[in-house]
Amino acid sequence: MAAPTTRLTLFENRWLEKLTVISARAFIALWLVVLPAIGWAAWRGGGAATPAAAIGLALAGVLVWTLTEYGLHRFVFHWVANSARMEQFVFVLHGNHHSVPNDPLRNLMPPIVSLPVGGAIWAAMLAVLGSAGSWVFLGFMAGYVVYDLAHYACHQWPMKGRLARAVKTHHMRHHHAGQDGNYAITGMMWDRLFRTRITSLKPRAAA
């Protein structure tokens, strides 16, 4: 079990504040509806895509997700802002998670962010790839859901087993050894490829 935590208040408006949190049960319930809906839309609008082609496109979407996860975490969530307003935006987006990393209601992305952003990505994929974009998007969002649940598990569960321990250790190094590395969770190979892998839990010495 994760250590008890105090929740940060991000917005004075209580209704807006409620939109910044989501429980694991609500997250799972939401995506058990949304993912099949995306799959149904992909099947209905998939044209002449064979089952093998659909699976291939979905797997491509998963791969695209892992790179997107890495890029977002490295360049957006840890963006060094040059104004107080943008610094506040980055804190609301992700910085608060580093301040209180074990808050179970903020270890998962709330739908006020994931749904509209996902909708925009879906529209972009359809514009670029046509009907095949829905299959790619299905894999992309499936990868996102696995990522978010893995992130939740890193902070809330002991995570036994070789792979699970490797994932948790990789992410805990990001929190405790340096925020300038180990950006990925479901795509840890990107940290190796881009040389941002942290291999020790010891905090890095100041440059």
Secondary structure in CASP SS format (residue, H / E / C, confidence):
PFRMAT SS
TARGET T0000
AUTHOR 0000-0000-0000
METHOD secondary structure of the structure
MODEL  1
M C 1.00
A C 1.00
A C 1.00
P C 1.00
T C 1.00
T C 1.00
R C 1.00
L C 1.00
T C 1.00
L C 1.00
F C 1.00
E C 1.00
N C 1.00
R H 1.00
W H 1.00
L H 1.00
E H 1.00
K H 1.00
L C 1.00
T C 1.00
V C 1.00
I C 1.00
S C 1.00
A H 1.00
R H 1.00
A H 1.00
F H 1.00
I H 1.00
A H 1.00
L H 1.00
W H 1.00
L H 1.00
V H 1.00
V H 1.00
L H 1.00
P H 1.00
A H 1.00
I H 1.00
G H 1.00
W H 1.00
A H 1.00
A H 1.00
W H 1.00
R H 1.00
G H 1.00
G C 1.00
G C 1.00
A C 1.00
A C 1.00
T C 1.00
P H 1.00
A H 1.00
A H 1.00
A H 1.00
I H 1.00
G H 1.00
L H 1.00
A H 1.00
L H 1.00
A H 1.00
G H 1.00
V H 1.00
L H 1.00
V H 1.00
W H 1.00
T H 1.00
L H 1.00
T H 1.00
E H 1.00
Y H 1.00
G H 1.00
L H 1.00
H H 1.00
R H 1.00
F H 1.00
V H 1.00
F H 1.00
H C 1.00
W C 1.00
V C 1.00
A C 1.00
N C 1.00
S C 1.00
A H 1.00
R H 1.00
M H 1.00
E H 1.00
Q H 1.00
F H 1.00
V H 1.00
F H 1.00
V H 1.00
L H 1.00
H H 1.00
G H 1.00
N H 1.00
H H 1.00
H H 1.00
S H 1.00
V C 1.00
P C 1.00
N C 1.00
D C 1.00
P C 1.00
L C 1.00
R C 1.00
N C 1.00
L C 1.00
M C 1.00
P C 1.00
P H 1.00
I H 1.00
V H 1.00
S H 1.00
L H 1.00
P H 1.00
V H 1.00
G H 1.00
G H 1.00
A H 1.00
I H 1.00
W H 1.00
A H 1.00
A H 1.00
M H 1.00
L H 1.00
A H 1.00
V H 1.00
L H 1.00
G C 1.00
S C 1.00
A H 1.00
G H 1.00
S H 1.00
W H 1.00
V H 1.00
F H 1.00
L H 1.00
G H 1.00
F H 1.00
M H 1.00
A H 1.00
G H 1.00
Y H 1.00
V H 1.00
V H 1.00
Y H 1.00
D H 1.00
L H 1.00
A H 1.00
H H 1.00
Y H 1.00
A H 1.00
C H 1.00
H H 1.00
Q H 1.00
W C 1.00
P C 1.00
M C 1.00
K C 1.00
G C 1.00
R H 1.00
L H 1.00
A H 1.00
R H 1.00
A H 1.00
V H 1.00
K H 1.00
T H 1.00
H H 1.00
H H 1.00
M H 1.00
R H 1.00
H H 1.00
H H 1.00
H H 1.00
A C 1.00
G C 1.00
Q C 1.00
D C 1.00
G C 1.00
N C 1.00
Y C 1.00
A C 1.00
I C 1.00
T C 1.00
G C 1.00
M C 1.00
M H 1.00
W H 1.00
D H 1.00
R H 1.00
L H 1.00
F C 1.00
R C 1.00
T C 1.00
R C 1.00
I C 1.00
T C 1.00
S C 1.00
L C 1.00
K C 1.00
P C 1.00
R C 1.00
A C 1.00
A C 1.00
A C 1.00
END
